[in-house]
Amino acid sequence: MAKDKEKYGFWTKYKRFAGTEILLYAVMIIGIILGILIFGKK
């Protein structure tokens, strides 16, 4: 039972980390798209 609990804790931590990672990538992609649009207009 202790091992299962440890695994569950690891997965919840990993999922939380993955969520923040996806958010960071989304922000980066949006920034790149905005940059292209701004430079494209000039």
CHARMM-style PDB file with segment names, atoms N, HN, CA, C and O in Angstrom:
ATOM      1  N   MET     1       0.838  -1.217   0.000  1.00  0.00      PROA
ATOM      2  CA  MET     1       0.000   0.000   0.000  1.00  0.00      PROA
ATOM      3  C   MET     1       0.874   1.268   0.000  1.00  0.00      PROA
ATOM      4  O   MET     1       0.550   2.249  -0.669  1.00  0.00      PROA
ATOM      5  N   ALA     2       1.972   1.236   0.750  1.00  0.00      PROA
ATOM      6  HN  ALA     2       2.235   0.438   1.293  1.00  0.00      PROA
ATOM      7  CA  ALA     2       2.855   2.415   0.842  1.00  0.00      PROA
ATOM      8  C   ALA     2       3.440   2.757  -0.532  1.00  0.00      PROA
ATOM      9  O   ALA     2       3.547   3.929  -0.896  1.00  0.00      PROA
ATOM     10  N   LYS     3       3.815   1.726  -1.286  1.00  0.00      PROA
ATOM     11  HN  LYS     3       3.729   0.775  -0.991  1.00  0.00      PROA
ATOM     12  CA  LYS     3       4.392   1.942  -2.620  1.00  0.00      PROA
ATOM     13  C   LYS     3       3.360   2.594  -3.557  1.00  0.00      PROA
ATOM     14  O   LYS     3       3.695   3.499  -4.322  1.00  0.00      PROA
ATOM     15  N   ASP     4       2.110   2.128  -3.490  1.00  0.00      PROA
ATOM     16  HN  ASP     4       1.838   1.393  -2.869  1.00  0.00      PROA
ATOM     17  CA  ASP     4       1.051   2.694  -4.328  1.00  0.00      PROA
ATOM     18  C   ASP     4       0.834   4.172  -4.003  1.00  0.00      PROA
ATOM     19  O   ASP     4       0.645   4.995  -4.899  1.00  0.00      PROA
ATOM     20  N   LYS     5       0.863   4.495  -2.706  1.00  0.00      PROA
ATOM     21  HN  LYS     5       1.017   3.827  -1.978  1.00  0.00      PROA
ATOM     22  CA  LYS     5       0.666   5.876  -2.275  1.00  0.00      PROA
ATOM     23  C   LYS     5       1.799   6.760  -2.816  1.00  0.00      PROA
ATOM     24  O   LYS     5       1.564   7.886  -3.255  1.00  0.00      PROA
ATOM     25  N   GLU     6       3.020   6.237  -2.777  1.00  0.00      PROA
ATOM     26  HN  GLU     6       3.211   5.322  -2.420  1.00  0.00      PROA
ATOM     27  CA  GLU     6       4.186   6.964  -3.269  1.00  0.00      PROA
ATOM     28  C   GLU     6       4.042   7.235  -4.768  1.00  0.00      PROA
ATOM     29  O   GLU     6       4.296   8.343  -5.240  1.00  0.00      PROA
ATOM     30  N   LYS     7       3.634   6.209  -5.501  1.00  0.00      PROA
ATOM     31  HN  LYS     7       3.427   5.308  -5.118  1.00  0.00      PROA
ATOM     32  CA  LYS     7       3.438   6.322  -6.942  1.00  0.00      PROA
ATOM     33  C   LYS     7       2.382   7.383  -7.259  1.00  0.00      PROA
ATOM     34  O   LYS     7       2.559   8.196  -8.166  1.00  0.00      PROA
ATOM     35  N   TYR     8       1.278   7.364  -6.499  1.00  0.00      PROA
ATOM     36  HN  TYR     8       1.135   6.703  -5.762  1.00  0.00      PROA
ATOM     37  CA  TYR     8       0.197   8.319  -6.711  1.00  0.00      PROA
ATOM     38  C   TYR     8       0.697   9.745  -6.475  1.00  0.00      PROA
ATOM     39  O   TYR     8       0.383  10.657  -7.241  1.00  0.00      PROA
ATOM     40  N   GLY     9       1.477   9.925  -5.407  1.00  0.00      PROA
ATOM     41  HN  GLY     9       1.732   9.185  -4.785  1.00  0.00      PROA
ATOM     42  CA  GLY     9       2.041  11.242  -5.097  1.00  0.00      PROA
ATOM     43  C   GLY     9       2.949  11.717  -6.224  1.00  0.00      PROA
ATOM     44  O   GLY     9       2.914  12.884  -6.614  1.00  0.00      PROA
ATOM     45  N   PHE    10       3.761  10.800  -6.744  1.00  0.00      PROA
ATOM     46  HN  PHE    10       3.789   9.852  -6.427  1.00  0.00      PROA
ATOM     47  CA  PHE    10       4.661  11.133  -7.851  1.00  0.00      PROA
ATOM     48  C   PHE    10       3.863  11.556  -9.082  1.00  0.00      PROA
ATOM     49  O   PHE    10       4.206  12.541  -9.736  1.00  0.00      PROA
ATOM     50  N   TRP    11       2.809  10.822  -9.398  1.00  0.00      PROA
ATOM     51  HN  TRP    11       2.530  10.022  -8.866  1.00  0.00      PROA
ATOM     52  CA  TRP    11       2.022  11.139 -10.592  1.00  0.00      PROA
ATOM     53  C   TRP    11       1.302  12.469 -10.466  1.00  0.00      PROA
ATOM     54  O   TRP    11       1.228  13.221 -11.438  1.00  0.00      PROA
ATOM     55  N   THR    12       0.765  12.779  -9.279  1.00  0.00      PROA
ATOM     56  HN  THR    12       0.825  12.168  -8.489  1.00  0.00      PROA
ATOM     57  CA  THR    12       0.084  14.067  -9.105  1.00  0.00      PROA
ATOM     58  C   THR    12       1.093  15.204  -9.259  1.00  0.00      PROA
ATOM     59  O   THR    12       0.784  16.231  -9.863  1.00  0.00      PROA
ATOM     60  N   LYS    13       2.307  15.021  -8.711  1.00  0.00      PROA
ATOM     61  HN  LYS    13       2.558  14.186  -8.220  1.00  0.00      PROA
ATOM     62  CA  LYS    13       3.363  16.031  -8.855  1.00  0.00      PROA
ATOM     63  C   LYS    13       3.734  16.177 -10.328  1.00  0.00      PROA
ATOM     64  O   LYS    13       3.871  17.294 -10.827  1.00  0.00      PROA
ATOM     65  N   TYR    14       3.895  15.055 -11.022  1.00  0.00      PROA
ATOM     66  HN  TYR    14       3.783  14.147 -10.617  1.00  0.00      PROA
ATOM     67  CA  TYR    14       4.277  15.075 -12.434  1.00  0.00      PROA
ATOM     68  C   TYR    14       3.205  15.755 -13.282  1.00  0.00      PROA
ATOM     69  O   TYR    14       3.520  16.554 -14.164  1.00  0.00      PROA
ATOM     70  N   LYS    15       1.930  15.434 -13.011  1.00  0.00      PROA
ATOM     71  HN  LYS    15       1.674  14.786 -12.295  1.00  0.00      PROA
ATOM     72  CA  LYS    15       0.824  16.040 -13.755  1.00  0.00      PROA
ATOM     73  C   LYS    15       0.812  17.552 -13.549  1.00  0.00      PROA
ATOM     74  O   LYS    15       0.602  18.311 -14.496  1.00  0.00      PROA
ATOM     75  N   ARG    16       1.039  17.988 -12.308  1.00  0.00      PROA
ATOM     76  HN  ARG    16       1.210  17.371 -11.539  1.00  0.00      PROA
ATOM     77  CA  ARG    16       1.057  19.421 -12.004  1.00  0.00      PROA
ATOM     78  C   ARG    16       2.203  20.089 -12.769  1.00  0.00      PROA
ATOM     79  O   ARG    16       2.027  21.164 -13.341  1.00  0.00      PROA
ATOM     80  N   PHE    17       3.385  19.443 -12.776  1.00  0.00      PROA
ATOM     81  HN  PHE    17       3.528  18.569 -12.311  1.00  0.00      PROA
ATOM     82  CA  PHE    17       4.553  19.969 -13.483  1.00  0.00      PROA
ATOM     83  C   PHE    17       4.269  20.028 -14.988  1.00  0.00      PROA
ATOM     84  O   PHE    17       4.588  21.018 -15.645  1.00  0.00      PROA
ATOM     85  N   ALA    18       3.676  18.974 -15.522  1.00  0.00      PROA
ATOM     86  HN  ALA    18       3.417  18.169 -14.988  1.00  0.00      PROA
ATOM     87  CA  ALA    18       3.357  18.918 -16.948  1.00  0.00      PROA
ATOM     88  C   ALA    18       2.382  20.039 -17.312  1.00  0.00      PROA
ATOM     89  O   ALA    18       2.501  20.643 -18.378  1.00  0.00      PROA
ATOM     90  N   GLY    19       1.427  20.315 -16.438  1.00  0.00      PROA
ATOM     91  HN  GLY    19       1.329  19.825 -15.573  1.00  0.00      PROA
ATOM     92  CA  GLY    19       0.454  21.383 -16.689  1.00  0.00      PROA
ATOM     93  C   GLY    19       1.122  22.737 -16.788  1.00  0.00      PROA
ATOM     94  O   GLY    19       0.806  23.520 -17.683  1.00  0.00      PROA
ATOM     95  N   THR    20       2.049  23.026 -15.876  1.00  0.00      PROA
ATOM     96  HN  THR    20       2.306  22.389 -15.148  1.00  0.00      PROA
ATOM     97  CA  THR    20       2.749  24.310 -15.922  1.00  0.00      PROA
ATOM     98  C   THR    20       3.641  24.375 -17.154  1.00  0.00      PROA
ATOM     99  O   THR    20       3.786  25.437 -17.760  1.00  0.00      PROA
ATOM    100  N   GLU    21       4.241  23.247 -17.530  1.00  0.00      PROA
ATOM    101  HN  GLU    21       4.124  22.384 -17.038  1.00  0.00      PROA
ATOM    102  CA  GLU    21       5.102  23.178 -18.712  1.00  0.00      PROA
ATOM    103  C   GLU    21       4.293  23.512 -19.965  1.00  0.00      PROA
ATOM    104  O   GLU    21       4.752  24.273 -20.816  1.00  0.00      PROA
ATOM    105  N   ILE    22       3.083  22.941 -20.079  1.00  0.00      PROA
ATOM    106  HN  ILE    22       2.710  22.323 -19.387  1.00  0.00      PROA
ATOM    107  CA  ILE    22       2.204  23.203 -21.224  1.00  0.00      PROA
ATOM    108  C   ILE    22       1.838  24.689 -21.265  1.00  0.00      PROA
ATOM    109  O   ILE    22       1.822  25.296 -22.335  1.00  0.00      PROA
ATOM    110  N   LEU    23       1.543  25.271 -20.099  1.00  0.00      PROA
ATOM    111  HN  LEU    23       1.556  24.777 -19.230  1.00  0.00      PROA
ATOM    112  CA  LEU    23       1.211  26.699 -20.026  1.00  0.00      PROA
ATOM    113  C   LEU    23       2.380  27.541 -20.516  1.00  0.00      PROA
ATOM    114  O   LEU    23       2.184  28.489 -21.277  1.00  0.00      PROA
ATOM    115  N   LEU    24       3.596  27.203 -20.088  1.00  0.00      PROA
ATOM    116  HN  LEU    24       3.755  26.433 -19.470  1.00  0.00      PROA
ATOM    117  CA  LEU    24       4.785  27.955 -20.522  1.00  0.00      PROA
ATOM    118  C   LEU    24       4.951  27.861 -22.039  1.00  0.00      PROA
ATOM    119  O   LEU    24       5.227  28.865 -22.696  1.00  0.00      PROA
ATOM    120  N   TYR    25       4.784  26.669 -22.593  1.00  0.00      PROA
ATOM    121  HN  TYR    25       4.560  25.854 -22.060  1.00  0.00      PROA
ATOM    122  CA  TYR    25       4.897  26.503 -24.043  1.00  0.00      PROA
ATOM    123  C   TYR    25       3.822  27.295 -24.771  1.00  0.00      PROA
ATOM    124  O   TYR    25       4.101  27.906 -25.802  1.00  0.00      PROA
ATOM    125  N   ALA    26       2.591  27.296 -24.249  1.00  0.00      PROA
ATOM    126  HN  ALA    26       2.365  26.800 -23.411  1.00  0.00      PROA
ATOM    127  CA  ALA    26       1.490  28.047 -24.861  1.00  0.00      PROA
ATOM    128  C   ALA    26       1.821  29.538 -24.880  1.00  0.00      PROA
ATOM    129  O   ALA    26       1.619  30.206 -25.894  1.00  0.00      PROA
ATOM    130  N   VAL    27       2.328  30.061 -23.767  1.00  0.00      PROA
ATOM    131  HN  VAL    27       2.492  29.518 -22.943  1.00  0.00      PROA
ATOM    132  CA  VAL    27       2.706  31.477 -23.688  1.00  0.00      PROA
ATOM    133  C   VAL    27       3.807  31.791 -24.697  1.00  0.00      PROA
ATOM    134  O   VAL    27       3.761  32.822 -25.369  1.00  0.00      PROA
ATOM    135  N   MET    28       4.795  30.905 -24.805  1.00  0.00      PROA
ATOM    136  HN  MET    28       4.833  30.068 -24.259  1.00  0.00      PROA
ATOM    137  CA  MET    28       5.888  31.090 -25.766  1.00  0.00      PROA
ATOM    138  C   MET    28       5.360  31.121 -27.191  1.00  0.00      PROA
ATOM    139  O   MET    28       5.746  31.987 -27.976  1.00  0.00      PROA
ATOM    140  N   ILE    29       4.483  30.189 -27.531  1.00  0.00      PROA
ATOM    141  HN  ILE    29       4.169  29.486 -26.893  1.00  0.00      PROA
ATOM    142  CA  ILE    29       3.919  30.105 -28.883  1.00  0.00      PROA
ATOM    143  C   ILE    29       3.116  31.371 -29.200  1.00  0.00      PROA
ATOM    144  O   ILE    29       3.234  31.929 -30.291  1.00  0.00      PROA
ATOM    145  N   ILE    30       2.299  31.819 -28.239  1.00  0.00      PROA
ATOM    146  HN  ILE    30       2.204  31.366 -27.353  1.00  0.00      PROA
ATOM    147  CA  ILE    30       1.509  33.040 -28.439  1.00  0.00      PROA
ATOM    148  C   ILE    30       2.446  34.233 -28.663  1.00  0.00      PROA
ATOM    149  O   ILE    30       2.204  35.066 -29.536  1.00  0.00      PROA
ATOM    150  N   GLY    31       3.512  34.303 -27.869  1.00  0.00      PROA
ATOM    151  HN  GLY    31       3.709  33.626 -27.159  1.00  0.00      PROA
ATOM    152  CA  GLY    31       4.495  35.381 -28.021  1.00  0.00      PROA
ATOM    153  C   GLY    31       5.137  35.361 -29.398  1.00  0.00      PROA
ATOM    154  O   GLY    31       5.302  36.413 -30.016  1.00  0.00      PROA
ATOM    155  N   ILE    32       5.500  34.184 -29.888  1.00  0.00      PROA
ATOM    156  HN  ILE    32       5.365  33.330 -29.386  1.00  0.00      PROA
ATOM    157  CA  ILE    32       6.117  34.042 -31.215  1.00  0.00      PROA
ATOM    158  C   ILE    32       5.130  34.491 -32.300  1.00  0.00      PROA
ATOM    159  O   ILE    32       5.513  35.222 -33.213  1.00  0.00      PROA
ATOM    160  N   ILE    33       3.877  34.066 -32.212  1.00  0.00      PROA
ATOM    161  HN  ILE    33       3.566  33.471 -31.470  1.00  0.00      PROA
ATOM    162  CA  ILE    33       2.853  34.434 -33.197  1.00  0.00      PROA
ATOM    163  C   ILE    33       2.662  35.950 -33.206  1.00  0.00      PROA
ATOM    164  O   ILE    33       2.595  36.563 -34.271  1.00  0.00      PROA
ATOM    165  N   LEU    34       2.573  36.555 -32.011  1.00  0.00      PROA
ATOM    166  HN  LEU    34       2.627  36.057 -31.146  1.00  0.00      PROA
ATOM    167  CA  LEU    34       2.418  38.020 -31.915  1.00  0.00      PROA
ATOM    168  C   LEU    34       3.630  38.712 -32.534  1.00  0.00      PROA
ATOM    169  O   LEU    34       3.477  39.701 -33.251  1.00  0.00      PROA
ATOM    170  N   GLY    35       4.822  38.208 -32.268  1.00  0.00      PROA
ATOM    171  HN  GLY    35       4.946  37.404 -31.685  1.00  0.00      PROA
ATOM    172  CA  GLY    35       6.044  38.771 -32.833  1.00  0.00      PROA
ATOM    173  C   GLY    35       6.024  38.719 -34.358  1.00  0.00      PROA
ATOM    174  O   GLY    35       6.382  39.696 -35.015  1.00  0.00      PROA
ATOM    175  N   ILE    36       5.609  37.592 -34.921  1.00  0.00      PROA
ATOM    176  HN  ILE    36       5.318  36.799 -34.387  1.00  0.00      PROA
ATOM    177  CA  ILE    36       5.523  37.437 -36.379  1.00  0.00      PROA
ATOM    178  C   ILE    36       4.518  38.436 -36.951  1.00  0.00      PROA
ATOM    179  O   ILE    36       4.788  39.072 -37.970  1.00  0.00      PROA
ATOM    180  N   LEU    37       3.368  38.577 -36.304  1.00  0.00      PROA
ATOM    181  HN  LEU    37       3.148  38.061 -35.476  1.00  0.00      PROA
ATOM    182  CA  LEU    37       2.344  39.505 -36.775  1.00  0.00      PROA
ATOM    183  C   LEU    37       2.864  40.946 -36.743  1.00  0.00      PROA
ATOM    184  O   LEU    37       2.663  41.701 -37.693  1.00  0.00      PROA
ATOM    185  N   ILE    38       3.527  41.320 -35.657  1.00  0.00      PROA
ATOM    186  HN  ILE    38       3.690  40.707 -34.885  1.00  0.00      PROA
ATOM    187  CA  ILE    38       4.056  42.687 -35.511  1.00  0.00      PROA
ATOM    188  C   ILE    38       5.132  42.939 -36.566  1.00  0.00      PROA
ATOM    189  O   ILE    38       5.106  43.971 -37.236  1.00  0.00      PROA
ATOM    190  N   PHE    39       6.085  42.003 -36.723  1.00  0.00      PROA
ATOM    191  HN  PHE    39       6.107  41.164 -36.179  1.00  0.00      PROA
ATOM    192  CA  PHE    39       7.155  42.173 -37.706  1.00  0.00      PROA
ATOM    193  C   PHE    39       6.615  42.074 -39.140  1.00  0.00      PROA
ATOM    194  O   PHE    39       7.148  42.704 -40.054  1.00  0.00      PROA
ATOM    195  N   GLY    40       5.567  41.286 -39.326  1.00  0.00      PROA
ATOM    196  HN  GLY    40       5.135  40.774 -38.584  1.00  0.00      PROA
ATOM    197  CA  GLY    40       4.965  41.139 -40.654  1.00  0.00      PROA
ATOM    198  C   GLY    40       4.308  42.437 -41.116  1.00  0.00      PROA
ATOM    199  O   GLY    40       4.309  42.739 -42.309  1.00  0.00      PROA
ATOM    200  N   LYS    41       3.749  43.207 -40.183  1.00  0.00      PROA
ATOM    201  HN  LYS    41       3.748  42.961 -39.214  1.00  0.00      PROA
ATOM    202  CA  LYS    41       3.089  44.474 -40.532  1.00  0.00      PROA
ATOM    203  C   LYS    41       4.110  45.538 -40.937  1.00  0.00      PROA
ATOM    204  O   LYS    41       3.818  46.408 -41.757  1.00  0.00      PROA
ATOM    205  N   LYS    42       5.327  45.458 -40.344  1.00  0.00      PROA
ATOM    206  HN  LYS    42       5.564  44.751 -39.678  1.00  0.00      PROA
ATOM    207  CA  LYS    42       6.386  46.436 -40.671  1.00  0.00      PROA
ATOM    208  C   LYS    42       7.013  46.099 -41.997  1.00  0.00      PROA
ATOM    209  OT1 LYS    42       7.919  46.799 -42.447  1.00  0.00      PROA
TER     210      LYS     42
END
